[in-house]
Amino acid sequence: MNGHFIISLDYEIHWGVFDKKTVDDYRENLINVSKVVDRLIELSDTYNIRLTFSTVGFLFAKDKVDLFRYIPKNKPTYKIENVNPYTLLEHIGHNENDDPFHYALSKIKEIKNNGNHEIGTHTFSHFYCHAHGQTFEQFDDDIKASVDIAKTLDIDIKSIVFPKNQINPDQNFDKPYLEACKKHGITSFRGKEKSFIYNIHSTKKYRNLLIIRLLKPLDAYFSLTGSNTYNIKEINKNSIICNIPSSRFLRPYNTKLKFLEPLKLRRIKKAMKHAAKHNETYHLWWHPHNFGVNMDKNFENLENIFKTYKKLNKTYGFQSETMTGLSSKIK
């Protein structure tokens, strides 16, 4: 099997950052998400690249009444209340027209009707699997809700990206969560990079050590952890559902660090070439709201990456695929 290029997008708008930032704190990034999605689709179609939009289930609702229709009775009981999105529901608008930060039905329909891309789940409520107080039963109900609300658009959810990447399939206590995904028809998930700096369990006290917080951004520009490409069949010999680990978070354009942008792109393109030459997989990801500011610069960088993909596709047969498309090939 040839090498593969995977792009997954954590499509969440405000639901992904509400516990850290208000709408006003992050307004420019959030208000431009719709434009970003349009440009992502247009550019990816130009280069024949397929995207996986891992979408928070709340965004599927046509209005607040519709949203409450799908909310599970067994909601998460996080010990830290400010990470619970359900506390925000009474404050959001009635529908997408008066609140584009918490609804996205029209854009989801556009993605679906395009036909080239996949809509997966980012859980129904941006569920934190490692947060203290939540339970497996609550997660199971959350996934059921995300699958059910998508079915109203004839969308069959087959892939999942866990919020904050809070899953580690090598830990016994996480295996039931993957079993729940399988039970509800999900066939693949985005796992973590191999390096220890990406695999510290989010409930551990040392997750915020300064050295860890420094190494991650440095790794975007300098090869601290290698290419992070992999043989997809080798890592899935004993998987409950298909693990398609991330290779790199595409950090948004940073005006203060613009002198490092060439290094960031070189790191990504070099790893893509390694994957193409060795018939491995390279999985790039980010959030659409990351592109909400410096939009033109971000898309300039992305087109640079896409041009590299086209060359690798022609030279090595490197193939763009959705998460579900790749998991189907493995089967």
Backbone torsions as a table, in degrees:
resi	resn	phi	psi	omega
1	MET	NA	133.3	179.7
2	ASN	-66.6	168.1	176.3
3	GLY	-69.2	157.9	-176.5
4	HIS	-132.2	146.0	177.3
5	PHE	-113.0	116.9	-177.9
6	ILE	-114.3	135.6	172.0
7	ILE	-125.7	122.6	174.1
8	SER	-120.1	139.5	-176.5
9	LEU	-119.4	125.3	177.7
10	ASP	-80.9	93.9	-174.1
11	TYR	-90.4	104.9	-168.7
12	GLU	-141.3	-20.3	-173.8
13	ILE	50.1	-126.0	-174.9
14	HIS	-76.4	-21.9	-177.1
15	TRP	-61.6	-22.4	-179.1
16	GLY	-85.7	-13.5	-175.8
17	VAL	-130.5	4.7	-172.2
18	PHE	-59.7	-27.5	-178.8
19	ASP	-80.4	-8.7	-180.0
20	LYS	-115.8	-33.6	-173.6
21	LYS	-138.7	140.5	171.7
22	THR	-79.4	169.2	176.3
23	VAL	-57.4	-43.4	-179.3
24	ASP	-65.1	-33.9	178.0
25	ASP	-62.8	-31.0	-168.2
26	TYR	-129.5	25.3	-168.7
27	ARG	-57.7	-47.3	-175.7
28	GLU	-61.8	-43.7	177.6
29	ASN	-60.2	-44.2	-173.8
30	LEU	-74.5	-42.3	-175.8
31	ILE	-66.6	-22.3	-178.1
32	ASN	-93.8	1.7	-177.3
33	VAL	-58.7	-41.5	-179.9
34	SER	-59.9	-44.3	177.2
35	LYS	-64.1	-39.4	179.1
36	VAL	-61.7	-44.9	-179.8
37	VAL	-62.2	-42.3	177.6
38	ASP	-59.2	-45.0	-179.1
39	ARG	-70.3	-34.2	176.5
40	LEU	-61.6	-44.8	-179.2
41	ILE	-65.8	-45.2	-178.7
42	GLU	-62.0	-46.2	-177.6
43	LEU	-69.2	-42.6	-179.1
44	SER	-66.2	-36.5	177.2
45	ASP	-66.4	-35.3	178.3
46	THR	-61.0	-38.2	-177.1
47	TYR	-102.0	11.1	177.6
48	ASN	56.6	49.4	179.5
49	ILE	-115.1	136.8	-177.1
50	ARG	-103.2	138.8	-176.4
51	LEU	-115.6	149.9	171.5
52	THR	-112.4	113.7	178.1
53	PHE	-92.9	100.4	179.7
54	SER	-83.9	104.3	-161.3
55	THR	-110.8	131.1	174.8
56	VAL	-62.4	131.7	-175.5
57	GLY	-60.5	-32.7	178.0
58	PHE	-53.0	-33.7	-174.2
59	LEU	-68.3	-17.2	-178.9
60	PHE	-75.7	-19.3	-173.0
61	ALA	-67.2	139.0	178.0
62	LYS	-79.5	-24.5	175.9
63	ASP	-163.2	-179.4	-175.7
64	LYS	-66.7	-35.9	177.7
65	VAL	-61.7	-44.3	178.9
66	ASP	-63.7	-40.5	179.5
67	LEU	-60.7	-46.7	-178.4
68	PHE	-66.7	-22.1	178.3
69	ARG	-65.4	-28.3	-175.9
70	TYR	-103.7	-7.4	-179.1
71	ILE	-63.6	125.8	179.9
72	PRO	-69.8	150.1	176.6
73	LYS	-66.2	-32.4	-176.7
74	ASN	-92.2	77.7	-176.3
75	LYS	-84.6	158.7	-177.6
76	PRO	-63.1	140.7	179.8
77	THR	-111.8	61.1	-179.7
78	TYR	-61.7	139.7	178.0
79	LYS	-72.1	-30.0	175.4
80	ILE	-95.2	107.4	-170.0
81	GLU	-64.7	-31.1	-173.7
82	ASN	-73.8	-5.8	174.3
83	VAL	-94.5	1.6	-177.6
84	ASN	-92.0	111.1	-176.4
85	PRO	-68.0	-20.2	-178.0
86	TYR	-65.8	-22.9	177.3
87	THR	-71.3	-15.9	-178.7
88	LEU	-88.8	-16.1	-170.2
89	LEU	-60.5	-36.2	-178.4
90	GLU	-69.5	-14.1	-176.6
91	HIS	-101.5	-10.8	-178.1
92	ILE	-80.8	165.4	-179.1
93	GLY	-73.1	179.9	-175.7
94	HIS	-78.8	-36.4	-177.9
95	ASN	-156.4	-173.7	-175.2
96	GLU	-64.8	-32.0	-178.1
97	ASN	-63.6	-40.1	-179.4
98	ASP	-102.0	-1.0	178.8
99	ASP	-152.0	80.4	-179.2
100	PRO	-76.5	2.7	-179.4
101	PHE	-90.4	-15.5	-174.1
102	HIS	-129.9	0.6	176.2
103	TYR	-135.1	151.1	179.6
104	ALA	-154.3	32.7	-174.9
105	LEU	-58.9	-43.7	-177.5
106	SER	-63.0	-39.1	-179.5
107	LYS	-72.6	-36.5	176.4
108	ILE	-61.8	-40.6	177.6
109	LYS	-63.0	-39.1	178.1
110	GLU	-63.0	-43.8	178.9
111	ILE	-61.2	-46.5	-179.7
112	LYS	-61.0	-46.2	-176.0
113	ASN	-70.0	-22.0	176.2
114	ASN	-61.0	-40.5	173.7
115	GLY	86.2	-11.1	-177.1
116	ASN	-95.9	-12.3	-169.5
117	HIS	-123.8	163.0	-178.3
118	GLU	-104.7	143.3	169.9
119	ILE	-110.7	112.1	176.0
120	GLY	-107.4	-164.8	-179.0
121	THR	-117.2	148.3	172.3
122	HIS	-116.0	32.9	-170.9
123	THR	70.9	166.4	-177.3
124	PHE	-70.4	-43.9	-170.9
125	SER	-118.5	20.3	-171.7
126	HIS	58.7	56.1	-172.6
127	PHE	-72.5	129.9	178.4
128	TYR	-95.1	105.1	-174.8
129	CYS	-70.4	-19.9	-178.8
130	HIS	-105.9	4.3	-179.1
131	ALA	-73.4	138.7	179.1
132	HIS	-64.2	133.1	176.5
133	GLY	106.6	-29.0	178.2
134	GLN	-73.0	158.4	-178.7
135	THR	-127.8	163.3	177.3
136	PHE	-60.5	-40.9	-178.8
137	GLU	-62.0	-37.1	177.8
138	GLN	-67.3	-40.0	177.3
139	PHE	-64.3	-43.8	-179.7
140	ASP	-57.8	-44.4	178.6
141	ASP	-67.5	-35.4	178.6
142	ASP	-63.0	-44.8	179.8
143	ILE	-65.7	-39.7	176.9
144	LYS	-58.9	-42.3	179.3
145	ALA	-63.9	-39.3	-179.6
146	SER	-66.5	-37.4	177.9
147	VAL	-70.1	-42.2	-176.8
148	ASP	-66.2	-43.1	-177.3
149	ILE	-69.9	-29.8	177.2
150	ALA	-70.3	-31.5	-179.1
151	LYS	-63.4	-23.4	178.6
152	THR	-64.1	-20.2	176.7
153	LEU	-105.7	14.1	-175.8
154	ASP	58.5	36.5	175.8
155	ILE	-104.5	123.9	-179.4
156	ASP	-99.1	105.3	-177.1
157	ILE	-70.9	123.0	-178.0
158	LYS	-124.3	-12.7	-178.1
159	SER	-133.5	156.9	-178.9
160	ILE	-138.7	141.3	166.3
161	VAL	-117.3	121.1	-178.3
162	PHE	-76.4	130.1	177.0
163	PRO	-52.8	135.0	-176.5
164	LYS	59.6	16.0	-177.4
165	ASN	54.1	38.5	-175.4
166	GLN	-84.6	70.1	173.3
167	ILE	-155.7	140.2	176.4
168	ASN	-139.3	99.0	-174.1
169	PRO	-65.2	-10.5	178.7
170	ASP	-84.5	-8.7	178.4
171	GLN	-97.6	131.3	-175.0
172	ASN	-57.4	-37.6	-175.6
173	PHE	-71.1	-13.7	178.6
174	ASP	-90.5	-16.3	-175.4
175	LYS	-60.7	-39.5	178.1
176	PRO	-59.3	-30.3	179.7
177	TYR	-66.6	-38.3	175.8
178	LEU	-70.2	-34.8	175.9
179	GLU	-62.6	-39.2	177.9
180	ALA	-63.5	-40.4	177.4
181	CYS	-60.9	-45.5	179.8
182	LYS	-61.4	-41.4	-179.5
183	LYS	-59.7	-33.6	-177.5
184	HIS	-95.0	14.9	171.4
185	GLY	92.8	5.4	-180.0
186	ILE	-82.4	135.1	-173.6
187	THR	-113.3	-9.8	-179.0
188	SER	-152.4	157.4	175.2
189	PHE	-143.8	159.8	177.0
190	ARG	-92.2	110.9	177.0
191	GLY	-82.6	-174.5	-177.1
192	LYS	-97.1	162.4	172.0
193	GLU	-62.6	158.2	-174.8
194	LYS	-70.6	-32.8	-172.3
195	SER	-62.0	147.6	-177.5
196	PHE	-61.8	-26.5	-176.9
197	ILE	-69.6	-15.9	177.3
198	TYR	-105.2	-3.1	-172.9
199	ASN	-118.7	18.4	173.9
200	ILE	-76.5	125.8	-176.9
201	HIS	-61.1	133.4	-170.7
202	SER	-68.7	-12.0	177.6
203	THR	-92.4	-5.4	-178.8
204	LYS	-78.8	146.1	-176.3
205	LYS	-64.6	-29.7	-174.6
206	TYR	-83.6	6.6	-179.0
207	ARG	-64.3	-23.5	-177.0
208	ASN	-101.5	14.1	176.7
209	LEU	-55.1	137.1	-176.1
210	LEU	-56.6	-39.5	-177.6
211	ILE	-62.0	-38.9	178.6
212	ILE	-67.5	-42.0	-178.7
213	ARG	-66.7	-24.8	177.8
214	LEU	-84.9	-36.4	-175.0
215	LEU	-66.6	-37.2	-177.8
216	LYS	-61.0	-52.1	177.8
217	PRO	-65.4	-34.6	177.7
218	LEU	-62.5	-36.6	-178.8
219	ASP	-66.0	-19.6	177.6
220	ALA	-70.5	-26.1	-175.2
221	TYR	-110.1	-27.8	-177.8
222	PHE	-127.3	142.5	-172.9
223	SER	-77.4	81.3	177.4
224	LEU	-84.5	-29.5	-174.0
225	THR	-119.8	10.8	178.7
226	GLY	82.0	-165.0	-173.0
227	SER	-77.7	-23.2	-177.3
228	ASN	57.5	32.4	171.1
229	THR	-95.6	166.3	-174.2
230	TYR	-161.8	157.5	172.4
231	ASN	-83.0	110.4	-171.6
232	ILE	-63.2	-33.7	-179.6
233	LYS	-71.6	-37.0	-177.9
234	GLU	-64.0	-41.4	-175.8
235	ILE	-81.3	-4.3	-177.4
236	ASN	-115.8	22.5	-178.5
237	LYS	-63.0	-35.9	-176.7
238	ASN	-126.4	30.5	-174.9
239	SER	-81.4	145.3	174.4
240	ILE	-69.4	-50.0	167.4
241	ILE	-129.6	165.3	-172.6
242	CYS	-65.6	125.7	176.7
243	ASN	-94.1	118.6	177.6
244	ILE	-118.1	81.9	-171.6
245	PRO	-61.5	152.7	173.3
246	SER	-71.6	151.7	174.2
247	SER	-109.8	-34.7	-176.2
248	ARG	-161.8	134.3	168.5
249	PHE	-84.2	123.5	178.9
250	LEU	-79.6	98.9	-178.9
251	ARG	-68.6	138.9	-178.7
252	PRO	-67.8	160.8	178.6
253	TYR	-58.2	132.9	-177.4
254	ASN	-120.8	113.2	-176.6
255	THR	-61.8	-32.1	180.0
256	LYS	-73.5	-24.3	-178.7
257	LEU	-115.8	27.4	-174.8
258	LYS	-61.4	-25.4	178.0
259	PHE	-67.9	-16.5	179.3
260	LEU	-95.8	-6.5	-177.5
261	GLU	-55.9	-42.7	177.5
262	PRO	-59.1	-35.0	178.5
263	LEU	-67.7	-40.0	178.6
264	LYS	-61.3	-46.2	-179.0
265	LEU	-68.2	-40.7	179.3
266	ARG	-61.4	-40.0	179.4
267	ARG	-61.7	-44.6	-179.8
268	ILE	-66.5	-47.8	-174.9
269	LYS	-68.4	-34.2	177.1
270	LYS	-65.3	-41.4	178.6
271	ALA	-68.2	-38.3	175.6
272	MET	-59.7	-42.9	179.2
273	LYS	-64.5	-39.6	177.2
274	HIS	-60.1	-44.7	179.3
275	ALA	-62.7	-43.1	-178.4
276	ALA	-64.0	-44.1	-177.7
277	LYS	-68.7	-30.8	-174.7
278	HIS	-106.9	14.7	178.8
279	ASN	54.5	46.0	179.7
280	GLU	-114.7	-178.8	-176.6
281	THR	-111.3	139.1	174.7
282	TYR	-124.9	123.5	-172.2
283	HIS	-119.5	110.4	180.0
284	LEU	-102.8	142.5	-179.7
285	TRP	-148.9	157.5	172.4
286	TRP	-169.0	-176.8	177.2
287	HIS	-107.2	139.0	175.3
288	PRO	-54.1	-34.2	-179.1
289	HIS	-68.3	-17.0	174.9
290	ASN	-62.3	-28.0	-178.2
291	PHE	-91.2	4.6	-173.8
292	GLY	-67.1	-26.1	172.5
293	VAL	-116.0	158.0	-174.7
294	ASN	52.0	41.4	-171.6
295	MET	-59.0	-46.3	-177.6
296	ASP	-63.5	-40.3	178.9
297	LYS	-66.1	-41.2	178.7
298	ASN	-62.9	-42.1	-179.8
299	PHE	-74.4	-27.0	172.6
300	GLU	-63.0	-44.3	176.9
301	ASN	-63.2	-43.8	-177.9
302	LEU	-64.6	-40.5	178.5
303	GLU	-65.0	-34.4	174.9
304	ASN	-59.2	-44.1	177.6
305	ILE	-64.7	-42.4	-179.4
306	PHE	-65.2	-36.0	177.0
307	LYS	-64.6	-37.7	175.9
308	THR	-64.2	-41.1	177.0
309	TYR	-57.7	-44.8	-178.1
310	LYS	-60.9	-39.5	177.7
311	LYS	-65.3	-42.5	-179.4
312	LEU	-70.0	-33.9	176.2
313	ASN	-62.7	-43.1	-178.9
314	LYS	-71.5	-39.3	-174.3
315	THR	-82.5	-42.2	-172.6
316	TYR	-118.4	-1.5	-176.8
317	GLY	75.3	21.1	176.6
318	PHE	-58.4	131.8	-171.1
319	GLN	-121.4	135.2	172.3
320	SER	-83.2	139.5	-178.8
321	GLU	-152.2	154.5	171.0
322	THR	-79.2	168.2	177.8
323	MET	-60.9	-45.2	-180.0
324	THR	-68.3	-36.7	177.9
325	GLY	-60.9	-42.6	179.6
326	LEU	-68.8	-42.0	179.9
327	SER	-63.9	-33.1	176.7
328	SER	-66.8	-37.8	177.3
329	LYS	-64.8	-37.9	179.6
330	ILE	-64.4	-40.9	179.5
331	LYS	-61.8	NA	NA
